[in-house]
Amino acid sequence: MQSLAIMSPLSALKIVGSGPAGPNYALAPRVLAPDPKEAFMFPASQDEYYIDIDLGVAMPVDSVYVGYHNSVATNQMIALQTLGNFADLPINATVIEPTSLIPLGLGLPYHSFMRAEGPSVGRYWRFIIRNRGDNPPLTVGVLALGLTWQAQFGHEWGAGRTIEDTGSSERLFGGGFAIDDGVAAGGYQWTFGDLQPDEVRRLYQIVKDRRTTRSLLVVEDPDQTDGLNERIHWGLLRKLDAYERLDPLNTKWSLQIGDWA
């Protein structure tokens, strides 16, 4: 079991191309929005679709997250590649090889997370979605890329998933209930117990950048094993406690994320 992983997604400054052109061409920017309800549907009639984005400057990337999708077919895949000279569109390096989107876990919505052995650096990046075979349309709510950070010693025992219910109920005079059903949203809370000095600096940068209003990705354990689907959390930090210095080499910090629903 690997330690908890955090990916602070890079913000794409602009989409510079997508295709092949079709009825959903103008909807490609939806997948870069943090809200998974702004989904993009990949037509069943197309074998491959790509989205090219410009980060403004060359940035290192080693991970890609594909969230809130409906793939159950082995030949529905995602790849992430860095483009060298965008005018020529040569592919200089591949950060994520084509990977099946089949979820390692239970029930919709499905999430997939892939990480390369090392980062690739580029300004222009291409998401490639493949839907080969007789498959239904593929819906994707979130595509995100960035660098994944992990603490050397992981997090403490006692971490656990949360459930936030946005609904409400009120007892009526006649004994029944008035119910506003709402939705149930997942989440996760955990404590780092022995962060090293450099790790505190890096995590502080991440938390300060994401605050409680910008989405990030937390993966309880990024191993490609059964249950990964449930271990992935895309959402907002909900709990920003001060960290506690226990001794010169170890720092304690408790955090919590609330998932998009």
N, C-alpha and C positions, 0 to 999 in steps of 0.2 A: 504493500500500500504506500503510495506516494503522499507527500504532504499537500495540504490545501493549496490550490493555485488561484491566483488573482490576475485577471487581464483587464487593464484599463484600455478601452478601445480607442484607436486613433480616430480623429474626426476628419472625415473626407471633406476637403474644401469644395470639390466639385466633381460631378460625373462628366467625363470627357468623351464617352462613347458607350454604346450598347447595341446589341444586335443578335441575330438578324432582325431588321425592322419588322414590326408586326403590330397587331392591335394593342399589345401591352407595352410597346416601346416607351411611351411617355410615363409609364408607371414604375420604371426601374428605380428611381430615387427612393421609392417607398422602403426598400429593403435596408437602406442605410439610416432610416429613422429609428430612434430607440423604442418607439411604441410598436409592439408586434402586431397590433390590429391594423397597422398600415402595411398590409401584406402585398406581396407581388406573386401573381400566378404565372407559372411557367407553362406555356401551352403544350398540350400532349402531342401536338402535330410537329413540334420542333425537336430535333435531336440534341441541339446544343444552343445555349444562350450565354452571352458574356456581358459583363458590366465592367467598364474601365473607370478608375477613379484617380484623381490627382490629389496627393497630400500636400502639395505646395513645395515641399522640400523632401529630400531623400530621408527616409525613416527606416529603422530596423523593425522587422516583423518575423515572428516565429510561430504564430498561432492564428487560427481562424475558427470562428464560432458561427454555426448555422442554427438558428433558433426558431421555434414555433412553426415547424414544418410538418408535413403530412406523409413523408416518404415511407413506404414499406416495401419498395422494390429494390432488388440488389443492383440494378443497372441505373438507378438514379443516383448521381454522384456530384461532388463538388471538388473543385481544385482552385488553388490560389497561386498566381504567378506574378513575378515582378517583371515589368517591361523596361528595357534599357532606354533606348531612344524612342520616345512615343511616336515620332513622325514615321519611323520605319516599322514599329511594332515587332521588333525581334524579341524573342523571349530569352533573356540572358540566364535566368536561374529560376528554379521552381522551389517555392518554400513549402507548399503542401501538395503532395502528389494526389491524383484523383482518388477519392475515398468514398466508399459507400455511405449513404445517409441512413441506412437502416439503424434504428435506435437500439441501444443496449439498455433496455428497460421496458417499463410498462406505460401504456396509454398516452393518448394525445394530451397536450401538445408534445411533439418530439423535439429533442435537442441533440445536436452533434457538436463535438469539440475535437479539433485535431491540432497537434503541435509537432513542428519539425525538430530535428536534432539540434539545429542551430539557426540563428537568425539570418535572413537575407535583407539587404538594404536596397531601397528603391523609392523613387518618387511616384511612379505610375504603377498601379496594381490592377490586375485583371482577375475578377471572379468568373469562373467557368462553371456552369451548371449543365449537367448532362442528363438527359431523360430518354435514353435509348431503349427501344422495345415498345411493346404495346402496354404503356402505362397510362394511368389517369393523369390529369393536370397536377403539377407539383406546386404547392403553395409554400412560400417562404416568408416568414415574418421579420426576421432579423439576420443580416450578414454583418459581421464585425471582425476586425483584424487588429493585431497589436502584439506586444511583448508580454509573455506570461512571467509572473514573479512568484517565487516560492520561498518560504523561510527554511533555513537549514534544518531546524528541529521540529518543524510542523507546529500543530496546535495542541492544546491540552485536551485531556479527557473531559467529558461533560458537555461537549458541543452537541447541538441538536437542531432539527428542523422545526420551523414555526408554521402556524396556520393563522392567517389574518382573515376574518370574516367581515366583509363590507356591508353585509345585510343587517337588518334589525327586526326585532319582534316586540310586540306589546300585548300584554294580557288584556282581553276585552272584558267588559262587565258580564257578559253572558258565559264566560269561562273559556272561550276560544282565544285565538291569537290573530292579530293583524300583522302580517308578515311582508316586509320588503326584502325579497330574497337576496339581492346583491350577488357577490361572487366570493369564492374562497381563493386566497392567494397564498402561495407557499413562501418560504424564507429559510434563513439559516442564521444561527448565532454561534460564535466561537470565541476562544481566547488564545492568543499567542502568549506563551509563558516564559520563553527564553529567547527573545529577539536579540540578535547581536547588534552592535552599534551601527554598522553600515545598513543593516536591515531596517532599523528604526528610521533612519534618514530616508530610505527609499519608500517605505510604507507611508511615512508622513507625507511625502510628496504625492503619492497616489491618493490618499484620503483628502488632502487639501485640494487637489484638482477635482476630484469627483464630488466632494461635499455630500449633501443629501438630495441633490437635484440633478445629478448626471449619472447615467447608467454605467454599470460595470459588470464584469462577469466574475463569479466566484464558483469554483469547482471543488467540491469536498475532496475528491480524489480523482485525478485526471487519467488514471489507468483505463485503457480500453477494455473494460470488463463489464459483465452484466450489472445493471444498476446505474450506469453512467448517466442515463437520461434523468434519473431522479436526483443525481448528485450535482447537476448543473443549475446554477441560479443566475438569472439575468434580471437585474433590478437596481434599486437605489439603496445606499447605506441608510440605515434607520437609527443607528445608535453610534454616536461619536463620543465615547468616553475618553477622558485624558489617559494617556499611557502612564505606567508607573515604573520607575527605575528601581529594580530590586537590588542590584549591585552593579559595579562598573561594567560588567559584560552581559548582563541579562535584564531585559525589559519586558513587562507584562502589558498587554493591550487587548481589550475586549471589543468586538465589533459585531454588527448585525446587518443583514441585507434582507430587504423585502422584494419578492419577485413581482415582475409584471404579470398580470393575469389576463 
